[in-house]
Amino acid sequence: MAIEMAAVGTAPSLSVAAEMVGEAPSTVMHRQQGRKSKDEEASRRQKMTAEEEQLVVERCHFHC
């Protein structure tokens, strides 16, 4: 949201936009450069998708 605010001109700079939305300016700058969030990176490293994990859990409950 801060990146959009700076691009549209709602905020005079990316740092000001970051403060307006309550994020650290460095976080917003890194996101603008393409860095993924911690959650996105963690999900990328998973062996199974969330749907596959749910199927395994359901199968285990069925056998118990």
Secondary structure, DSSP 8 states (H G I E B T S, - for coil): -HHHHHHHTSSSSHHHHHHHHT--HHHHHHHHTT---HHHHHHHT-SS-HHHHHHHHHHHHHH-
